[in-house]
Amino acid sequence: MWTPAARVQLARGTISYSSCLTDAEWSASAAFMPASGQTGRPRQWPMPLITDAFLYVLRTGCA
């Protein structure tokens, strides 16, 4: 039953899936990601979200 105590206990915060990177993991790997370019179209999606999507596909084999 969704009581206030159960909501606190089962809350996942901002992480959507268990495979998503935590803030600490992202800050450690962010140095290896390409910087946003000064020319061209701006990125539509943030790099942590794109990285989570790649890792999800690699872990599950789902496309």
Secondary structure, 3 states (H helix, E strand, C coil): CCCHHHHHHHCCCCCCCCCCCCHHHHHHHHHHCCCCCCCCCCCCCCHHHHHHHHHHHHHHCCC
